[in-house]
């Protein structure tokens, strides 16, 4: 498995930000136990990074590596969509011809 | 800044866009958001960029441009033709872009609820970086195409606009309309930035494009109502023509100037007023251009400068014809007393003609202006546009307190009036009619002063002749009636007697 590099942009300590962090961490613990680098960036503290990455919406999760880059916006509550974006087969579809 | 001059305490920010601050009575409501809605190609982006450009150039106010549609590079390149060097302003720290345009390669997936926290943070960051007083967002409709969930976009744009208000910047937001007379804006954008709404239109009228701007509402403050034409000039940008916002406050002079014809001066009670507008109307070949030529020659003889706009004849033709009457335009021009501007009316719209005329007036600063002829200009416009043009032109000339002579060609050889005259006769101060008079198988010419505001004038119809020395005004036509209606008839001696005796008797009763 390739090494993952994820960036999660959030706005301060809003419930939406906290929800996204919680959802993502749970998912990472469950399905990507090995090497994964995660940067959590608060746009209020680092607006220039958001500018460089052209982020509009928060939370935004960027899969920087492995390529191709992917963006998932929202509080990551829809796990299937997140796994689709990260190109991880979901629990249910592993081995049953789901998305690789 | 003349902030509290108008309205009820809502300050206005002069934008610096020519004419715009006149129709808005001072500019955009300061510290508030204004929605500018228009169809595709209605110049929203140009006006938005100009709002920032004028701020930097004239008011030392920096700006942030948030683009949802075009890339910053496209905007930088597109605006160079208008004379705005955005790249330089960026390097000088006067202008900052926030690129919120769609990047297809980002390929976003939506999972759950989101907000525009990052966008707000970026805009605030950019505002802080250049100490911006002005913010542009172009265009809100494009945000809706980036995200499927419209209710989220609407909620977030509302939040964004209140964030801008809190920062205290004056914001110029654009949005598209699907047609010129329908809803204010797509996606109901106006509902959440509804304080102030301006509409830009780009209407097709009688095969001519006509751009107009209308202030639909300014909450809590006043503005001019109705549509105003505007145009886009290379190296200058949007210029609004604030026709009816112009004030009728010019002074009126009792000084007379000569028309170049002694007899005509007498008929007018001693010449034209120095700051009056004279309309010379007649069929083709009646001597209108000759009258204009005499008018400017008389000016030059008194060291007065004349600006001549020719829309029917070329410069060479004008000079040759003047030479035929013994007037040397070339030497007058060399002395700096004459500037001749000849153009085909068709080369541009009337709004552009008007602005060019104004520019020439400002540069040459003449004592006399000739426009030959207005009817040629009428061809390139709609009726409404033409009337606005005349009002605007008259107003410019009146403000300069100089004399104007306009010619107008009537479509019929005999008698009649043209539509042109119907539109301008109330605006001009004096009207001189030149008419063909068919008498006993001969075409003769008649001249009368129909109107002379503020002065007594002769009421007769005088015969005049044109030869190599110019125009000779002779005696009144005796016993001829129906000249102006185009059906001249010669009354016999007996009838004249009978008619005059009728009036004598009438006086006795």
Contacts between the chains, C-beta under 8 A, distances in Angstrom:
chain1	res1	chain2	res2	distance
A	9	B	118	5.7
A	10	B	117	7.6
A	11	B	115	6.7
A	11	B	117	2.8
A	11	B	118	6.7
A	11	B	120	7.9
A	11	B	121	6.7
A	12	B	117	7.4
A	14	B	115	7.7
A	14	B	117	7.4
A	16	B	113	6.2
A	16	B	114	7.2
A	16	B	115	6.4
A	19	B	112	7.7
A	20	B	112	7.7
A	23	B	112	7.9
A	43	B	117	5.9
A	43	B	118	4.5
A	43	B	121	4.1
A	43	B	122	7.4
A	44	B	117	7.8
A	44	B	121	5.6
A	47	B	121	4.5
A	47	B	122	5.4
A	47	B	124	7.1
A	47	B	125	3.4
A	48	B	125	6.7
A	50	B	118	4.5
A	50	B	121	6.1
A	50	B	122	5.4
A	51	B	98	7.2
A	51	B	99	8.0
A	51	B	122	5.1
A	51	B	125	6.7
A	51	B	126	7.6
A	54	B	99	5.8
A	54	B	100	7.4
A	54	B	103	6.1
A	54	B	106	7.3
A	55	B	118	4.0
A	55	B	119	7.7
A	55	B	122	7.5
A	56	B	100	5.4
A	56	B	116	6.1
A	56	B	118	5.8
A	56	B	119	4.5
A	56	B	146	7.7
A	57	B	114	4.4
A	57	B	115	6.7
A	57	B	116	6.0
A	57	B	117	7.7
A	57	B	118	6.3
A	57	B	119	7.3
A	57	B	147	7.7
A	58	B	114	6.5
A	58	B	115	5.9
A	58	B	116	7.5
A	58	B	117	3.8
A	58	B	118	4.6
A	59	B	114	6.5
A	60	B	108	7.9
A	60	B	114	7.7
A	60	B	118	6.7
A	68	B	107	7.9
A	69	B	105	7.8
A	69	B	106	7.5
A	69	B	107	7.9
A	70	B	107	6.3
A	70	B	109	7.1
A	71	B	106	5.1
A	71	B	107	6.5
A	71	B	108	4.4
A	71	B	109	7.0
A	72	B	108	7.1
A	72	B	109	4.8
A	72	B	110	7.6
A	72	B	111	5.3
A	73	B	108	5.5
A	73	B	109	7.4
A	73	B	110	5.6
A	73	B	111	7.3
A	73	B	114	4.9
A	74	B	110	5.2
A	74	B	111	4.3
A	74	B	112	3.6
A	74	B	113	6.0
A	74	B	114	4.6
A	75	B	111	7.5
A	75	B	112	3.9
A	75	B	113	5.4
A	75	B	114	7.0
A	76	B	111	5.2
A	76	B	112	5.9
A	77	B	111	6.6
A	77	B	112	3.7
A	77	B	113	7.5
A	78	B	111	4.2
A	78	B	112	5.5
A	79	B	111	7.8
A	81	B	109	5.4
A	81	B	110	7.0
A	81	B	111	3.8
A	82	B	109	7.9
A	82	B	111	5.1
A	84	B	109	6.4
A	85	B	109	4.3
A	85	B	111	7.1
